[in-house]
Amino acid sequence: MADISFKRPEQEMEEVRKLQRNVIGRTDYARVTCILMLILDFSPDLVAQGLGIDVATVYRYKNLYVRGKTDSLLEDRYKGYWGRLETWAD
């Protein structure tokens, strides 16, 4: 498995902690908590287990953060289904 070493300056960790407190109950919470756990040196497997997400998702969140810091974690990329629902008659 690839090296996931993710040491960050104390100031950056505090910024992520503040953000975590602000997103409690939102869909962004798992993303922000994942990054915080990685900064605190948790293994990707432990992060995935603790948050109930896949290990690949942990790596994806890490890459998002590396590319765009906290802004990229808060982007809402969800696209709902815009198709038509069919009704099925018996």
N, CA, C and O atoms as CSV, one atom per row, in Angstrom:
chain,resi,resn,atom,element,x,y,z
A,1,MET,N,N,0.837,-1.176,0.000
A,1,MET,CA,C,0.000,0.000,0.000
A,1,MET,C,C,0.885,1.244,0.000
A,1,MET,O,O,1.976,1.231,0.569
A,2,ALA,N,N,0.419,2.310,-0.633
A,2,ALA,CA,C,1.196,3.539,-0.761
A,2,ALA,C,C,1.373,4.227,0.590
A,2,ALA,O,O,0.579,4.043,1.514
A,3,ASP,N,N,2.430,5.020,0.676
A,3,ASP,CA,C,2.693,5.776,1.890
A,3,ASP,C,C,1.648,6.876,2.032
A,3,ASP,O,O,1.433,7.653,1.102
A,4,ILE,N,N,1.011,6.944,3.169
A,4,ILE,CA,C,-0.053,7.924,3.402
A,4,ILE,C,C,0.388,8.992,4.387
A,4,ILE,O,O,-0.447,9.750,4.880
A,5,SER,N,N,1.672,9.072,4.687
A,5,SER,CA,C,2.169,10.058,5.642
A,5,SER,C,C,1.589,11.428,5.298
A,5,SER,O,O,1.687,11.894,4.163
A,6,PHE,N,N,0.991,12.052,6.286
A,6,PHE,CA,C,0.205,13.249,6.018
A,6,PHE,C,C,0.403,14.288,7.109
A,6,PHE,O,O,-0.560,14.902,7.570
A,7,LYS,N,N,1.636,14.485,7.518
A,7,LYS,CA,C,1.931,15.463,8.558
A,7,LYS,C,C,1.641,16.865,8.044
A,7,LYS,O,O,2.013,17.220,6.925
A,8,ARG,N,N,0.978,17.648,8.870
A,8,ARG,CA,C,0.636,19.023,8.537
A,8,ARG,C,C,1.003,19.928,9.706
A,8,ARG,O,O,1.091,19.468,10.845
A,9,PRO,N,N,1.219,21.224,9.429
A,9,PRO,CA,C,1.524,22.158,10.517
A,9,PRO,C,C,0.367,22.254,11.518
A,9,PRO,O,O,-0.788,22.022,11.162
A,10,GLU,N,N,0.677,22.587,12.733
A,10,GLU,CA,C,-0.322,22.699,13.803
A,10,GLU,C,C,-1.442,23.670,13.426
A,10,GLU,O,O,-2.612,23.404,13.701
A,11,GLN,N,N,-1.092,24.780,12.804
A,11,GLN,CA,C,-2.092,25.778,12.411
A,11,GLN,C,C,-3.102,25.185,11.422
A,11,GLN,O,O,-4.301,25.448,11.517
A,12,GLU,N,N,-2.616,24.400,10.493
A,12,GLU,CA,C,-3.495,23.766,9.509
A,12,GLU,C,C,-4.406,22.745,10.184
A,12,GLU,O,O,-5.580,22.628,9.834
A,13,MET,N,N,-3.867,22.009,11.148
A,13,MET,CA,C,-4.687,21.041,11.874
A,13,MET,C,C,-5.795,21.761,12.655
A,13,MET,O,O,-6.929,21.284,12.701
A,14,GLU,N,N,-5.476,22.887,13.258
A,14,GLU,CA,C,-6.490,23.650,13.995
A,14,GLU,C,C,-7.578,24.172,13.063
A,14,GLU,O,O,-8.750,24.222,13.436
A,15,GLU,N,N,-7.192,24.556,11.861
A,15,GLU,CA,C,-8.167,25.006,10.869
A,15,GLU,C,C,-9.141,23.872,10.521
A,15,GLU,O,O,-10.346,24.095,10.408
A,16,VAL,N,N,-8.612,22.667,10.354
A,16,VAL,CA,C,-9.457,21.511,10.038
A,16,VAL,C,C,-10.351,21.172,11.235
A,16,VAL,O,O,-11.508,20.794,11.046
A,17,ARG,N,N,-9.840,21.300,12.453
A,17,ARG,CA,C,-10.656,21.055,13.653
A,17,ARG,C,C,-11.832,22.027,13.731
A,17,ARG,O,O,-12.957,21.622,14.025
A,18,LYS,N,N,-11.572,23.309,13.467
A,18,LYS,CA,C,-12.641,24.313,13.487
A,18,LYS,C,C,-13.689,23.990,12.431
A,18,LYS,O,O,-14.891,24.075,12.683
A,19,LEU,N,N,-13.219,23.622,11.256
A,19,LEU,CA,C,-14.132,23.270,10.180
A,19,LEU,C,C,-14.982,22.068,10.576
A,19,LEU,O,O,-16.181,22.036,10.299
A,20,GLN,N,N,-14.373,21.089,11.218
A,20,GLN,CA,C,-15.105,19.898,11.647
A,20,GLN,C,C,-16.252,20.275,12.580
A,20,GLN,O,O,-17.354,19.742,12.451
A,21,ARG,N,N,-16.005,21.182,13.511
A,21,ARG,CA,C,-17.061,21.613,14.431
A,21,ARG,C,C,-18.200,22.307,13.697
A,21,ARG,O,O,-19.355,22.227,14.115
A,22,ASN,N,N,-17.876,22.987,12.605
A,22,ASN,CA,C,-18.892,23.725,11.856
A,22,ASN,C,C,-19.722,22.855,10.918
A,22,ASN,O,O,-20.783,23.285,10.466
A,23,VAL,N,N,-19.269,21.659,10.620
A,23,VAL,CA,C,-20.002,20.814,9.659
A,23,VAL,C,C,-20.675,19.607,10.322
A,23,VAL,O,O,-21.134,18.700,9.628
A,24,ILE,N,N,-20.737,19.590,11.646
A,24,ILE,CA,C,-21.402,18.474,12.335
A,24,ILE,C,C,-22.829,18.338,11.814
A,24,ILE,O,O,-23.570,19.318,11.735
A,25,GLY,N,N,-23.200,17.127,11.465
A,25,GLY,CA,C,-24.542,16.849,10.966
A,25,GLY,C,C,-24.711,17.044,9.473
A,25,GLY,O,O,-25.788,16.781,8.937
A,26,ARG,N,N,-23.691,17.490,8.800
A,26,ARG,CA,C,-23.759,17.678,7.350
A,26,ARG,C,C,-23.028,16.537,6.650
A,26,ARG,O,O,-22.293,15.775,7.278
A,27,THR,N,N,-23.238,16.434,5.358
A,27,THR,CA,C,-22.589,15.380,4.584
A,27,THR,C,C,-21.076,15.584,4.497
A,27,THR,O,O,-20.340,14.633,4.236
A,28,ASP,N,N,-20.614,16.796,4.709
A,28,ASP,CA,C,-19.179,17.099,4.656
A,28,ASP,C,C,-18.424,16.562,5.870
A,28,ASP,O,O,-17.196,16.484,5.846
A,29,TYR,N,N,-19.134,16.198,6.915
A,29,TYR,CA,C,-18.502,15.811,8.178
A,29,TYR,C,C,-17.517,14.653,8.007
A,29,TYR,O,O,-16.411,14.696,8.545
A,30,ALA,N,N,-17.913,13.620,7.264
A,30,ALA,CA,C,-17.030,12.458,7.083
A,30,ALA,C,C,-15.762,12.850,6.340
A,30,ALA,O,O,-14.680,12.366,6.672
A,31,ARG,N,N,-15.877,13.720,5.339
A,31,ARG,CA,C,-14.699,14.155,4.581
A,31,ARG,C,C,-13.717,14.902,5.475
A,31,ARG,O,O,-12.517,14.628,5.462
A,32,VAL,N,N,-14.237,15.841,6.246
A,32,VAL,CA,C,-13.384,16.661,7.105
A,32,VAL,C,C,-12.779,15.808,8.222
A,32,VAL,O,O,-11.598,15.948,8.538
A,33,THR,N,N,-13.578,14.935,8.815
A,33,THR,CA,C,-13.084,14.066,9.883
A,33,THR,C,C,-12.022,13.113,9.349
A,33,THR,O,O,-11.050,12.818,10.045
A,34,CYS,N,N,-12.194,12.637,8.142
A,34,CYS,CA,C,-11.204,11.766,7.503
A,34,CYS,C,C,-9.856,12.475,7.426
A,34,CYS,O,O,-8.828,11.899,7.783
A,35,ILE,N,N,-9.859,13.714,6.963
A,35,ILE,CA,C,-8.611,14.474,6.848
A,35,ILE,C,C,-7.996,14.699,8.217
A,35,ILE,O,O,-6.783,14.565,8.384
A,36,LEU,N,N,-8.811,15.037,9.189
A,36,LEU,CA,C,-8.299,15.253,10.539
A,36,LEU,C,C,-7.671,13.982,11.096
A,36,LEU,O,O,-6.609,14.038,11.717
A,37,MET,N,N,-8.309,12.850,10.884
A,37,MET,CA,C,-7.762,11.581,11.368
A,37,MET,C,C,-6.434,11.254,10.683
A,37,MET,O,O,-5.519,10.736,11.323
A,38,LEU,N,N,-6.324,11.551,9.398
A,38,LEU,CA,C,-5.056,11.316,8.687
A,38,LEU,C,C,-3.957,12.228,9.227
A,38,LEU,O,O,-2.816,11.797,9.395
A,39,ILE,N,N,-4.302,13.493,9.500
A,39,ILE,CA,C,-3.326,14.424,10.068
A,39,ILE,C,C,-2.854,13.925,11.426
A,39,ILE,O,O,-1.687,14.085,11.782
A,40,LEU,N,N,-3.777,13.312,12.193
A,40,LEU,CA,C,-3.441,12.784,13.513
A,40,LEU,C,C,-2.740,11.431,13.430
A,40,LEU,O,O,-2.512,10.782,14.451
A,41,ASP,N,N,-2.402,11.011,12.220
A,41,ASP,CA,C,-1.604,9.808,11.965
A,41,ASP,C,C,-2.357,8.487,12.139
A,41,ASP,O,O,-1.748,7.463,12.448
A,42,PHE,N,N,-3.671,8.507,11.943
A,42,PHE,CA,C,-4.429,7.259,11.898
A,42,PHE,C,C,-4.145,6.590,10.563
A,42,PHE,O,O,-3.908,7.272,9.566
A,43,SER,N,N,-4.166,5.271,10.534
A,43,SER,CA,C,-3.945,4.556,9.278
A,43,SER,C,C,-5.195,4.682,8.400
A,43,SER,O,O,-6.297,4.844,8.923
A,44,PRO,N,N,-5.039,4.609,7.077
A,44,PRO,CA,C,-6.202,4.666,6.184
A,44,PRO,C,C,-7.237,3.588,6.504
A,44,PRO,O,O,-8.440,3.831,6.408
A,45,ASP,N,N,-6.764,2.384,6.887
A,45,ASP,CA,C,-7.698,1.309,7.239
A,45,ASP,C,C,-8.522,1.670,8.468
A,45,ASP,O,O,-9.729,1.427,8.503
A,46,LEU,N,N,-7.877,2.245,9.471
A,46,LEU,CA,C,-8.573,2.631,10.692
A,46,LEU,C,C,-9.549,3.775,10.435
A,46,LEU,O,O,-10.649,3.790,10.986
A,47,VAL,N,N,-9.151,4.724,9.606
A,47,VAL,CA,C,-10.034,5.837,9.238
A,47,VAL,C,C,-11.271,5.293,8.534
A,47,VAL,O,O,-12.396,5.672,8.859
A,48,ALA,N,N,-11.057,4.406,7.571
A,48,ALA,CA,C,-12.174,3.825,6.817
A,48,ALA,C,C,-13.110,3.056,7.742
A,48,ALA,O,O,-14.331,3.184,7.644
A,49,GLN,N,N,-12.545,2.271,8.624
A,49,GLN,CA,C,-13.352,1.493,9.564
A,49,GLN,C,C,-14.136,2.400,10.498
A,49,GLN,O,O,-15.322,2.175,10.739
A,50,GLY,N,N,-13.476,3.421,11.023
A,50,GLY,CA,C,-14.122,4.322,11.973
A,50,GLY,C,C,-15.236,5.147,11.368
A,50,GLY,O,O,-16.223,5.448,12.039
A,51,LEU,N,N,-15.090,5.514,10.111
A,51,LEU,CA,C,-16.094,6.356,9.460
A,51,LEU,C,C,-17.088,5.566,8.618
A,51,LEU,O,O,-18.061,6.123,8.108
A,52,GLY,N,N,-16.842,4.275,8.477
A,52,GLY,CA,C,-17.755,3.451,7.678
A,52,GLY,C,C,-17.675,3.744,6.192
A,52,GLY,O,O,-18.679,3.690,5.483
A,53,ILE,N,N,-16.469,4.056,5.725
A,53,ILE,CA,C,-16.262,4.319,4.305
A,53,ILE,C,C,-15.197,3.369,3.776
A,53,ILE,O,O,-14.524,2.687,4.549
A,54,ASP,N,N,-15.050,3.327,2.470
A,54,ASP,CA,C,-14.073,2.466,1.827
A,54,ASP,C,C,-12.683,3.100,1.902
A,54,ASP,O,O,-12.558,4.324,1.938
A,55,VAL,N,N,-11.650,2.277,1.924
A,55,VAL,CA,C,-10.274,2.781,1.969
A,55,VAL,C,C,-9.981,3.648,0.740
A,55,VAL,O,O,-9.271,4.648,0.843
A,56,ALA,N,N,-10.518,3.274,-0.405
A,56,ALA,CA,C,-10.318,4.081,-1.617
A,56,ALA,C,C,-10.906,5.479,-1.437
A,56,ALA,O,O,-10.373,6.452,-1.971
A,57,THR,N,N,-11.983,5.577,-0.700
A,57,THR,CA,C,-12.598,6.874,-0.422
A,57,THR,C,C,-11.690,7.723,0.456
A,57,THR,O,O,-11.609,8.938,0.274
A,58,VAL,N,N,-11.007,7.095,1.404
A,58,VAL,CA,C,-10.048,7.810,2.252
A,58,VAL,C,C,-8.968,8.446,1.366
A,58,VAL,O,O,-8.637,9.619,1.538
A,59,TYR,N,N,-8.428,7.685,0.436
A,59,TYR,CA,C,-7.406,8.210,-0.465
A,59,TYR,C,C,-7.970,9.318,-1.358
A,59,TYR,O,O,-7.282,10.300,-1.637
A,60,ARG,N,N,-9.214,9.164,-1.805
A,60,ARG,CA,C,-9.837,10.185,-2.647
A,60,ARG,C,C,-10.001,11.492,-1.869
A,60,ARG,O,O,-9.718,12.566,-2.397
A,61,TYR,N,N,-10.458,11.405,-0.616
A,61,TYR,CA,C,-10.605,12.600,0.214
A,61,TYR,C,C,-9.247,13.258,0.463
A,61,TYR,O,O,-9.134,14.484,0.446
A,62,LYS,N,N,-8.224,12.443,0.692
A,62,LYS,CA,C,-6.881,12.987,0.906
A,62,LYS,C,C,-6.416,13.745,-0.331
A,62,LYS,O,O,-5.885,14.850,-0.218
A,63,ASN,N,N,-6.609,13.164,-1.504
A,63,ASN,CA,C,-6.199,13.819,-2.747
A,63,ASN,C,C,-6.979,15.102,-2.985
A,63,ASN,O,O,-6.417,16.087,-3.464
A,64,LEU,N,N,-8.269,15.104,-2.657
A,64,LEU,CA,C,-9.074,16.320,-2.757
A,64,LEU,C,C,-8.478,17.420,-1.888
A,64,LEU,O,O,-8.329,18.562,-2.324
A,65,TYR,N,N,-8.144,17.064,-0.667
A,65,TYR,CA,C,-7.601,18.031,0.273
A,65,TYR,C,C,-6.246,18.567,-0.188
A,65,TYR,O,O,-5.980,19.765,-0.088
A,66,VAL,N,N,-5.406,17.689,-0.686
A,66,VAL,CA,C,-4.080,18.109,-1.140
A,66,VAL,C,C,-4.204,19.101,-2.297
A,66,VAL,O,O,-3.437,20.060,-2.385
A,67,ARG,N,N,-5.169,18.865,-3.177
A,67,ARG,CA,C,-5.351,19.741,-4.337
A,67,ARG,C,C,-5.994,21.082,-3.995
A,67,ARG,O,O,-5.617,22.112,-4.554
A,68,GLY,N,N,-6.971,21.073,-3.073
A,68,GLY,CA,C,-7.719,22.314,-2.863
A,68,GLY,C,C,-7.982,22.688,-1.425
A,68,GLY,O,O,-8.828,23.542,-1.161
A,69,LYS,N,N,-7.286,22.079,-0.486
A,69,LYS,CA,C,-7.472,22.342,0.946
A,69,LYS,C,C,-8.947,22.179,1.333
A,69,LYS,O,O,-9.647,21.342,0.764
A,70,THR,N,N,-9.410,22.963,2.283
A,70,THR,CA,C,-10.754,22.744,2.816
A,70,THR,C,C,-11.848,23.085,1.811
A,70,THR,O,O,-12.931,22.502,1.860
A,71,ASP,N,N,-11.584,24.017,0.905
A,71,ASP,CA,C,-12.607,24.375,-0.084
A,71,ASP,C,C,-13.034,23.179,-0.921
A,71,ASP,O,O,-14.217,23.013,-1.216
A,72,SER,N,N,-12.080,22.352,-1.301
A,72,SER,CA,C,-12.404,21.198,-2.140
A,72,SER,C,C,-13.223,20.157,-1.371
A,72,SER,O,O,-14.022,19.434,-1.966
A,73,LEU,N,N,-13.026,20.081,-0.053
A,73,LEU,CA,C,-13.806,19.127,0.742
A,73,LEU,C,C,-15.265,19.549,0.861
A,73,LEU,O,O,-16.146,18.704,1.021
A,74,LEU,N,N,-15.521,20.833,0.785
A,74,LEU,CA,C,-16.866,21.351,0.981
A,74,LEU,C,C,-17.656,21.499,-0.311
A,74,LEU,O,O,-18.843,21.824,-0.276
A,75,GLU,N,N,-17.015,21.266,-1.444
A,75,GLU,CA,C,-17.740,21.347,-2.716
A,75,GLU,C,C,-18.826,20.296,-2.764
A,75,GLU,O,O,-18.622,19.150,-2.363
A,76,ASP,N,N,-19.976,20.698,-3.255
A,76,ASP,CA,C,-21.083,19.752,-3.381
A,76,ASP,C,C,-21.131,19.261,-4.823
A,76,ASP,O,O,-21.629,19.954,-5.711
A,77,ARG,N,N,-20.607,18.061,-5.043
A,77,ARG,CA,C,-20.565,17.501,-6.388
A,77,ARG,C,C,-21.744,16.572,-6.667
A,77,ARG,O,O,-21.790,15.926,-7.714
A,78,TYR,N,N,-22.685,16.501,-5.750
A,78,TYR,CA,C,-23.800,15.577,-5.914
A,78,TYR,C,C,-24.731,16.064,-7.007
A,78,TYR,O,O,-25.185,17.209,-6.994
A,79,LYS,N,N,-25.001,15.201,-7.928
A,79,LYS,CA,C,-25.952,15.495,-8.995
A,79,LYS,C,C,-27.103,14.506,-8.878
A,79,LYS,O,O,-26.922,13.306,-9.082
A,80,GLY,N,N,-28.250,14.999,-8.559
A,80,GLY,CA,C,-29.424,14.135,-8.418
A,80,GLY,C,C,-29.882,13.598,-9.767
A,80,GLY,O,O,-29.464,14.089,-10.816
A,81,TYR,N,N,-30.727,12.608,-9.731
A,81,TYR,CA,C,-31.252,12.006,-10.956
A,81,TYR,C,C,-32.297,12.934,-11.565
A,81,TYR,O,O,-33.263,13.313,-10.903
A,82,TRP,N,N,-32.097,13.297,-12.836
A,82,TRP,CA,C,-33.010,14.198,-13.515
A,82,TRP,C,C,-33.895,13.464,-14.516
A,82,TRP,O,O,-34.660,14.094,-15.247
A,83,GLY,N,N,-33.800,12.167,-14.554
A,83,GLY,CA,C,-34.608,11.387,-15.486
A,83,GLY,C,C,-36.051,11.270,-15.029
A,83,GLY,O,O,-36.419,11.725,-13.947
A,84,ARG,N,N,-36.829,10.673,-15.850
A,84,ARG,CA,C,-38.240,10.498,-15.558
A,84,ARG,C,C,-38.466,9.160,-14.873
A,84,ARG,O,O,-37.919,8.138,-15.287
A,85,LEU,N,N,-39.261,9.173,-13.843
A,85,LEU,CA,C,-39.611,7.918,-13.190
A,85,LEU,C,C,-40.780,7.290,-13.918
A,85,LEU,O,O,-41.792,7.947,-14.166
A,86,GLU,N,N,-40.647,6.057,-14.250
A,86,GLU,CA,C,-41.711,5.345,-14.965
A,86,GLU,C,C,-42.669,4.724,-13.968
A,86,GLU,O,O,-42.260,4.298,-12.888
A,87,THR,N,N,-43.917,4.674,-14.320
A,87,THR,CA,C,-44.889,3.967,-13.495
A,87,THR,C,C,-45.166,2.640,-14.186
A,87,THR,O,O,-45.380,2.580,-15.397
A,88,TRP,N,N,-45.155,1.617,-13.415
A,88,TRP,CA,C,-45.339,0.286,-13.967
A,88,TRP,C,C,-46.746,-0.194,-13.628
A,88,TRP,O,O,-47.111,-0.307,-12.458
A,89,ALA,N,N,-47.512,-0.467,-14.641
A,89,ALA,CA,C,-48.863,-0.977,-14.444
A,89,ALA,C,C,-48.846,-2.487,-14.576
A,89,ALA,O,O,-48.156,-3.039,-15.434
A,90,ASP,N,N,-49.597,-3.137,-13.735
A,90,ASP,CA,C,-49.664,-4.608,-13.803
A,90,ASP,C,C,-50.586,-5.071,-14.876
A,90,ASP,O,O,-50.757,-6.275,-15.068
